[in-house]
Amino acid sequence: MRLMGLDYGDKTIGVAVSDELGWTAQGLEVIRRTTEERDIARLREIIAQYGVTEIVVGLPKNMNNTIGPRGEICIAFSEQLHETLQLPVHLWDERLTTASAQRTLLEADVSRKKRKLVIDKMAAALILQGYMDAQSNSKR
């Protein structure tokens, strides 16, 4: 059982996948958004290649736990994914994941240019890892 994590943005979609046991998340790629059809076609290819059975989409909430316009867009995207791909789609609070990924990359002294290339897939990995950790903790 593999999970796929997505950091859905205006221009890109960060993609991460879990290992087969669902313990660790690895950033996979950043999809440069073009059309909805092409974006979903690429996600479909990744799902087939890795045997993904569930999807986790980051839900950007405001710091006061409300959902703003960006969150509404992510909810609509997750509903579309569920209908189109016929897989379970979970929303996961992504507050501060991009900031955390940015901080990690800065501490690793990664150049600004290289940070831009990997920040979204790293955020997707943090979203997915957070979801998996919470699931494993709830089973204990």
Backbone as a chain_set.jsonl record, in Angstrom:
{"seq": "MRLMGLDYGDKTIGVAVSDELGWTAQGLEVIRRTTEERDIARLREIIAQYGVTEIVVGLPKNMNNTIGPRGEICIAFSEQLHETLQLPVHLWDERLTTASAQRTLLEADVSRKKRKLVIDKMAAALILQGYMDAQSNSKR", "coords": {"N": [[0.847, -1.184, 0.0], [0.787, 2.013, -1.032], [1.07, 5.503, -0.453], [0.318, 8.733, -1.787], [1.442, 12.007, -1.554], [0.396, 15.375, -1.922], [1.277, 18.699, -2.627], [-0.518, 21.207, -3.408], [-0.443, 23.865, -5.574], [-0.71, 27.185, -7.099], [0.925, 27.329, -9.39], [2.439, 25.016, -9.398], [2.569, 21.484, -8.549], [3.587, 19.788, -5.866], [4.917, 16.573, -5.404], [4.931, 13.622, -3.515], [5.777, 10.305, -2.446], [5.025, 7.398, -0.502], [7.004, 4.834, 1.123], [6.679, 1.267, 0.528], [5.679, 0.16, 2.866], [4.478, 2.23, 4.115], [5.782, 3.918, 5.919], [7.738, 5.921, 5.532], [8.102, 9.054, 3.804], [8.969, 10.227, 0.598], [10.108, 12.914, -1.339], [9.119, 13.292, -4.668], [8.669, 14.567, -7.26], [8.169, 17.725, -8.981], [5.383, 18.972, -10.435], [4.9, 21.05, -13.066], [2.276, 23.087, -13.464], [-0.016, 22.942, -16.14], [-2.417, 22.312, -17.929], [-5.544, 21.224, -16.578], [-6.19, 18.628, -17.408], [-3.712, 17.573, -18.288], [-2.24, 17.755, -15.925], [-3.615, 15.972, -14.22], [-3.342, 13.683, -15.742], [-0.586, 13.228, -15.512], [-0.432, 12.719, -12.766], [-1.936, 10.401, -12.713], [-0.207, 8.685, -14.113], [1.907, 8.499, -12.267], [0.591, 7.299, -10.131], [-0.007, 4.798, -11.25], [2.603, 3.866, -11.784], [3.776, 3.658, -9.222], [1.95, 2.225, -7.755], [0.008, 3.447, -6.142], [-2.428, 3.749, -3.603], [-3.894, 5.487, -2.064], [-4.471, 9.014, -1.632], [-3.054, 11.978, -0.311], [-3.814, 15.241, 0.259], [-2.497, 18.407, 0.816], [-3.952, 20.737, 2.999], [-4.276, 24.045, 3.157], [-4.644, 25.817, 5.968], [-5.779, 28.692, 7.802], [-4.004, 30.392, 10.442], [-5.734, 30.565, 12.585], [-7.243, 28.327, 12.354], [-9.252, 28.416, 10.442], [-10.649, 28.063, 7.134], [-9.499, 29.434, 4.23], [-9.661, 31.15, 0.998], [-7.648, 29.829, -0.562], [-7.578, 27.344, 0.672], [-10.166, 26.455, 0.067], [-9.895, 26.08, -2.687], [-8.108, 23.932, -2.701], [-9.684, 21.974, -1.493], [-11.686, 21.649, -3.423], [-10.069, 20.676, -5.498], [-9.217, 18.244, -4.361], [-11.638, 16.875, -4.212], [-12.222, 16.649, -6.919], [-10.069, 15.023, -7.705], [-10.707, 12.654, -6.336], [-13.143, 11.938, -7.6], [-12.29, 11.659, -10.271], [-10.079, 9.878, -10.248], [-10.905, 7.801, -8.686], [-9.965, 7.032, -6.149], [-9.318, 6.899, -2.598], [-9.159, 10.078, -1.081], [-7.498, 12.142, 1.108], [-7.589, 15.017, 3.173], [-5.072, 17.029, 4.585], [-3.85, 18.993, 7.191], [-1.727, 21.509, 6.291], [-0.357, 23.582, 7.409], [2.405, 25.65, 7.749], [4.189, 23.855, 6.511], [5.584, 24.443, 4.129], [7.131, 26.543, 5.03], [8.665, 25.186, 6.91], [10.029, 23.389, 5.244], [11.465, 25.247, 3.742], [13.111, 26.36, 5.738], [14.638, 24.113, 6.454], [16.039, 23.672, 4.06], [17.463, 26.065, 3.896], [19.097, 25.831, 6.15], [20.633, 23.745, 5.267], [22.153, 25.015, 3.49], [21.372, 25.343, 0.815], [21.254, 26.66, -2.42], [19.362, 29.549, -3.53], [18.234, 29.232, -6.086], [18.249, 26.42, -6.424], [16.637, 25.75, -4.265], [14.122, 26.67, -5.087], [13.501, 24.756, -6.975], [13.042, 22.4, -5.55], [11.433, 22.844, -3.33], [8.611, 22.473, -3.312], [8.197, 19.676, -3.654], [9.428, 18.807, -1.379], [7.812, 19.954, 0.577], [5.487, 18.497, 0.015], [6.352, 15.977, 0.812], [6.635, 16.424, 3.572], [3.968, 16.93, 4.265], [2.805, 14.431, 3.648], [4.306, 12.741, 5.341], [3.567, 13.728, 7.851], [0.837, 13.051, 7.874], [0.999, 10.212, 7.715], [2.397, 9.65, 10.085], [0.553, 10.51, 12.002], [-1.518, 8.699, 11.494], [-0.282, 6.261, 12.183], [0.193, 6.702, 14.886], [-2.413, 6.886, 15.842], [-3.236, 4.301, 15.668], [-1.972, 3.004, 17.635]], "CA": [[0.0, 0.0, 0.0], [1.548, 3.259, -1.104], [0.335, 6.754, -0.417], [0.902, 9.85, -2.512], [1.16, 13.3, -0.945], [0.419, 16.472, -2.873], [1.267, 20.102, -2.21], [-1.191, 21.8, -4.568], [-0.271, 25.308, -5.655], [-1.187, 27.85, -8.311], [1.803, 27.07, -10.532], [3.063, 23.698, -9.307], [2.062, 20.47, -7.613], [4.652, 18.977, -5.299], [4.475, 15.175, -5.29], [5.731, 12.711, -2.697], [5.192, 8.976, -2.289], [5.505, 6.661, 0.665], [7.574, 3.516, 0.843], [5.604, 0.281, 0.435], [5.12, -0.111, 4.192], [3.79, 3.423, 4.604], [6.508, 4.479, 7.055], [8.478, 7.139, 5.207], [7.704, 9.783, 2.603], [10.072, 10.783, -0.18], [9.71, 13.835, -2.387], [9.298, 12.622, -5.949], [8.834, 15.525, -8.349], [7.324, 18.911, -9.003], [4.662, 19.077, -11.698], [4.591, 22.42, -13.49], [0.885, 23.023, -13.915], [-0.34, 23.457, -17.473], [-3.879, 22.188, -17.985], [-6.077, 20.269, -15.609], [-6.114, 17.291, -17.995], [-2.317, 17.126, -18.267], [-1.834, 17.585, -14.527], [-4.21, 14.733, -13.72], [-2.731, 12.586, -16.504], [0.714, 12.943, -14.897], [-0.708, 12.076, -11.471], [-2.385, 9.038, -13.039], [1.002, 7.924, -14.445], [2.639, 8.247, -11.018], [-0.224, 6.332, -9.385], [0.202, 3.482, -11.873], [4.009, 3.473, -11.639], [4.116, 3.332, -7.834], [0.906, 1.434, -7.11], [-0.595, 4.291, -5.101], [-3.793, 3.347, -3.265], [-4.572, 6.612, -1.419], [-3.841, 10.305, -1.879], [-3.16, 12.972, 0.76], [-3.651, 16.589, -0.281], [-2.297, 19.408, 1.847], [-5.017, 21.727, 3.148], [-3.734, 25.234, 3.821], [-5.571, 26.481, 6.884], [-5.278, 29.896, 8.45], [-3.466, 30.096, 11.771], [-6.85, 30.437, 13.534], [-7.892, 27.068, 11.989], [-10.304, 28.583, 9.446], [-10.247, 27.745, 5.766], [-9.623, 30.593, 3.357], [-9.84, 30.88, -0.433], [-6.678, 28.821, -1.029], [-8.064, 26.069, 1.207], [-11.34, 26.061, -0.725], [-9.379, 25.581, -3.967], [-7.545, 22.601, -2.439], [-10.808, 21.066, -1.239], [-12.286, 21.363, -4.727], [-9.121, 19.823, -6.214], [-9.242, 16.896, -3.778], [-12.897, 16.249, -4.621], [-12.06, 16.3, -8.331], [-9.179, 13.855, -7.761], [-11.471, 11.481, -5.893], [-14.105, 11.574, -8.644], [-11.603, 11.296, -11.502], [-9.154, 8.752, -10.083], [-11.587, 6.75, -7.931], [-9.135, 6.624, -5.015], [-9.566, 7.707, -1.406], [-8.362, 11.302, -0.989], [-7.568, 12.712, 2.452], [-7.033, 16.356, 3.334], [-4.209, 17.09, 5.756], [-3.443, 20.359, 7.547], [-0.354, 21.733, 5.832], [0.177, 24.834, 7.945], [3.839, 25.811, 8.001], [5.064, 22.849, 5.897], [6.496, 25.103, 3.192], [8.093, 27.296, 5.851], [9.567, 24.187, 7.485], [10.891, 22.919, 4.15], [12.36, 26.364, 3.429], [14.086, 26.453, 6.833], [15.539, 22.967, 6.321], [16.913, 23.905, 2.914], [18.376, 27.155, 4.255], [20.082, 25.279, 7.078], [21.521, 22.884, 4.485], [22.884, 25.937, 2.626], [20.99, 25.11, -0.576], [21.119, 27.954, -3.096], [17.994, 29.998, -3.786], [17.799, 28.634, -7.342], [17.964, 25.005, -6.187], [15.494, 25.686, -3.344], [12.897, 26.83, -5.876], [13.247, 23.523, -7.717], [12.697, 21.258, -4.702], [10.63, 23.218, -2.156], [7.254, 21.916, -3.358], [8.19, 18.229, -3.395], [9.786, 18.633, 0.026], [6.587, 20.251, 1.334], [4.6, 17.343, -0.177], [6.869, 14.894, 1.668], [6.3, 16.77, 4.961], [2.523, 16.711, 4.4], [2.566, 12.986, 3.662], [4.896, 12.162, 6.552], [2.7, 14.112, 8.972], [-0.369, 12.233, 7.8], [1.338, 8.827, 8.054], [2.739, 9.605, 11.51], [-0.7, 10.617, 12.769], [-2.241, 7.434, 11.323], [0.356, 5.206, 12.955], [-0.025, 7.006, 16.299], [-3.802, 6.605, 16.212], [-3.415, 2.844, 15.699], [-1.312, 2.468, 18.838]], "C": [[0.888, 1.24, 0.0], [0.609, 4.444, -1.104], [1.071, 7.787, -1.255], [0.477, 11.125, -1.808], [1.306, 14.395, -1.971], [0.405, 17.817, -2.168], [0.765, 20.877, -3.417], [-1.068, 23.314, -4.536], [-0.794, 25.861, -6.962], [-0.381, 27.457, -9.542], [2.377, 25.661, -10.558], [2.266, 22.77, -8.403], [3.277, 19.68, -7.148], [4.123, 17.578, -5.056], [5.467, 14.396, -4.438], [5.019, 11.369, -2.663], [5.777, 8.329, -1.04], [6.267, 5.421, 0.199], [6.413, 2.513, 0.884], [4.95, -0.032, 1.778], [4.376, 1.088, 4.772], [4.459, 4.045, 5.811], [7.169, 5.81, 6.74], [7.981, 7.738, 3.892], [8.948, 10.338, 1.926], [9.494, 11.727, -1.227], [10.035, 13.211, -3.735], [9.563, 13.613, -7.081], [7.938, 16.73, -8.139], [6.698, 18.978, -10.394], [4.406, 20.555, -11.957], [3.194, 22.389, -14.101], [0.716, 23.651, -15.285], [-1.855, 23.465, -17.617], [-4.301, 21.134, -16.965], [-5.924, 18.83, -16.116], [-4.687, 16.744, -17.934], [-1.835, 16.875, -16.839], [-2.349, 16.252, -13.985], [-3.644, 13.528, -14.466], [-1.374, 12.224, -15.902], [0.524, 12.268, -13.54], [-1.144, 10.627, -11.69], [-1.186, 8.141, -13.37], [1.777, 7.552, -13.177], [1.904, 7.192, -10.193], [0.0, 4.924, -9.935], [1.627, 2.984, -11.642], [4.329, 2.989, -10.23], [3.059, 2.504, -7.119], [0.249, 2.174, -5.959], [-2.043, 3.873, -4.881], [-4.591, 4.462, -2.583], [-3.77, 7.878, -1.667], [-4.081, 11.22, -0.676], [-2.864, 14.339, 0.148], [-3.511, 17.562, 0.882], [-3.409, 20.435, 1.826], [-4.452, 22.938, 3.883], [-4.807, 25.919, 4.662], [-4.932, 27.763, 7.389], [-4.81, 29.533, 9.851], [-4.572, 29.966, 12.821], [-7.744, 29.233, 13.208], [-9.069, 27.225, 11.022], [-9.745, 28.25, 8.061], [-10.538, 28.953, 4.883], [-9.799, 30.184, 1.904], [-8.891, 29.808, -0.975], [-7.092, 27.429, -0.55], [-9.266, 25.556, 0.433], [-10.918, 25.485, -2.073], [-8.825, 24.162, -3.794], [-8.636, 21.572, -2.161], [-11.459, 20.669, -2.563], [-11.387, 20.43, -5.548], [-9.168, 18.395, -5.676], [-10.522, 16.159, -4.153], [-12.83, 15.811, -6.082], [-11.159, 15.073, -8.486], [-9.933, 12.585, -7.402], [-12.419, 11.006, -6.986], [-13.399, 11.032, -9.888], [-10.796, 10.011, -11.358], [-9.751, 7.579, -9.316], [-10.703, 6.153, -6.838], [-9.539, 7.445, -3.798], [-8.618, 8.906, -1.379], [-8.599, 11.9, 0.39], [-6.981, 14.113, 2.425], [-6.227, 16.376, 4.621], [-3.723, 18.517, 5.962], [-1.974, 20.565, 7.179], [0.26, 23.014, 6.386], [1.664, 24.706, 8.253], [4.728, 24.745, 7.357], [6.042, 23.486, 4.916], [7.546, 25.893, 3.952], [9.114, 26.345, 6.466], [10.538, 23.663, 6.437], [11.915, 23.994, 3.794], [13.472, 26.465, 4.467], [15.113, 25.321, 6.739], [16.533, 23.182, 5.185], [17.908, 25.04, 3.175], [19.478, 26.661, 5.182], [21.082, 24.379, 6.356], [22.324, 23.696, 3.463], [22.638, 25.655, 1.144], [20.739, 26.479, -1.225], [19.647, 28.268, -3.378], [17.425, 29.333, -5.043], [17.422, 27.166, -7.149], [16.778, 24.827, -5.237], [14.183, 25.761, -4.11], [12.515, 25.545, -6.597], [12.711, 22.395, -6.843], [11.722, 21.569, -3.568], [9.256, 22.548, -2.156], [7.219, 20.415, -3.114], [8.607, 17.943, -1.957], [8.576, 18.924, 0.923], [5.6, 19.091, 1.209], [5.042, 16.181, 0.707], [6.539, 15.17, 3.137], [4.806, 16.568, 5.228], [2.236, 15.22, 4.543], [3.111, 12.343, 4.925], [4.058, 12.5, 7.78], [1.439, 13.28, 9.025], [-0.077, 10.797, 8.242], [1.667, 8.687, 9.539], [1.484, 9.657, 12.366], [-1.508, 9.326, 12.669], [-1.623, 6.319, 12.163], [0.189, 5.438, 14.448], [-1.439, 6.689, 16.743], [-4.077, 5.107, 16.297], [-2.782, 2.222, 16.952], [-2.165, 2.552, 20.047]], "O": [[1.648, 1.47, 0.94], [-0.485, 4.405, -1.667], [2.29, 7.724, -1.413], [-0.7, 11.31, -1.499], [2.219, 14.367, -2.796], [-0.371, 18.045, -1.24], [1.528, 21.17, -4.338], [-1.526, 23.968, -3.598], [-1.26, 25.118, -7.826], [-0.946, 27.273, -10.62], [2.759, 25.164, -11.617], [1.421, 23.195, -7.616], [3.918, 18.987, -7.938], [3.009, 17.409, -4.561], [6.68, 14.498, -4.618], [3.802, 11.301, -2.831], [6.871, 8.67, -0.591], [6.183, 5.017, -0.961], [5.292, 2.877, 1.236], [3.792, -0.445, 1.821], [3.718, 0.971, 5.806], [3.784, 4.642, 6.649], [7.169, 6.721, 7.567], [7.51, 7.033, 3.001], [9.856, 10.85, 2.58], [8.525, 11.398, -1.913], [11.12, 12.659, -3.917], [10.571, 13.506, -7.779], [7.079, 16.756, -7.258], [7.403, 19.034, -11.402], [3.765, 21.23, -11.152], [2.964, 21.745, -15.125], [1.228, 24.736, -15.561], [-2.498, 24.501, -17.446], [-3.514, 20.28, -16.555], [-5.575, 17.929, -15.354], [-4.479, 15.587, -17.57], [-1.118, 15.91, -16.574], [-1.6, 15.498, -13.364], [-3.483, 12.46, -13.875], [-1.044, 11.043, -15.79], [1.256, 11.335, -13.209], [-0.759, 9.736, -10.932], [-1.146, 6.98, -12.963], [2.244, 6.422, -13.038], [2.528, 6.298, -9.623], [0.174, 3.973, -9.172], [1.833, 1.809, -11.339], [5.069, 2.021, -10.058], [3.265, 2.118, -5.969], [-0.033, 1.585, -4.916], [-2.794, 3.667, -5.834], [-5.819, 4.398, -2.525], [-2.559, 7.833, -1.882], [-5.169, 11.234, -0.1], [-1.79, 14.558, -0.413], [-4.31, 17.544, 1.818], [-3.772, 20.947, 0.767], [-4.18, 22.873, 5.082], [-5.746, 26.516, 4.137], [-3.709, 27.903, 7.403], [-5.178, 28.486, 10.384], [-4.365, 29.319, 13.848], [-8.859, 29.127, 13.717], [-9.811, 26.267, 10.801], [-8.533, 28.169, 7.86], [-11.671, 29.428, 4.802], [-10.054, 29.017, 1.607], [-9.306, 28.967, -1.772], [-6.967, 26.452, -1.289], [-9.376, 24.358, 0.172], [-11.51, 24.517, -2.55], [-9.048, 23.297, -4.641], [-8.511, 20.415, -2.562], [-11.747, 19.495, -2.794], [-11.873, 19.513, -6.21], [-9.16, 17.441, -6.453], [-10.496, 14.951, -4.388], [-13.319, 14.74, -6.441], [-11.442, 14.189, -9.294], [-9.812, 11.566, -8.081], [-12.493, 9.81, -7.27], [-13.855, 10.06, -10.49], [-10.823, 9.155, -12.242], [-9.177, 6.49, -9.294], [-10.687, 4.941, -6.625], [-10.044, 8.559, -3.938], [-7.42, 8.764, -1.624], [-9.738, 12.137, 0.794], [-5.993, 14.367, 1.736], [-6.644, 15.81, 5.631], [-3.246, 19.167, 5.032], [-1.092, 19.877, 7.695], [1.285, 23.478, 5.887], [2.105, 23.775, 8.926], [5.928, 24.726, 7.629], [7.212, 23.104, 4.879], [8.715, 25.913, 3.568], [10.3, 26.667, 6.534], [11.729, 23.51, 6.707], [13.088, 23.694, 3.57], [14.64, 26.635, 4.117], [16.31, 25.544, 6.922], [17.724, 22.906, 5.331], [19.054, 24.984, 2.73], [20.644, 27.023, 5.026], [22.234, 24.261, 6.773], [23.08, 23.135, 2.669], [23.556, 25.715, 0.325], [20.088, 27.343, -0.637], [18.807, 27.372, -3.454], [16.266, 28.921, -5.058], [16.392, 26.718, -7.653], [16.005, 23.879, -5.374], [13.246, 25.016, -3.827], [11.332, 25.278, -6.806], [11.998, 21.521, -7.337], [11.233, 20.651, -2.911], [8.787, 22.103, -1.108], [6.314, 19.922, -2.441], [8.184, 16.943, -1.378], [8.346, 18.224, 1.909], [4.945, 18.734, 2.188], [4.209, 15.481, 1.283], [6.199, 14.244, 3.873], [4.425, 16.09, 6.296], [1.514, 14.801, 5.448], [2.453, 11.49, 5.52], [3.862, 11.653, 8.651], [1.017, 12.85, 10.099], [-0.816, 10.23, 9.047], [1.262, 7.716, 10.178], [1.368, 8.924, 13.348], [-2.118, 8.901, 13.651], [-2.337, 5.528, 12.779], [0.057, 4.479, 15.208], [-1.658, 6.274, 17.881], [-5.047, 4.689, 16.93], [-3.032, 1.062, 17.277], [-1.744, 2.141, 21.128]]}, "num_chains": 1, "name": "protein.A"}
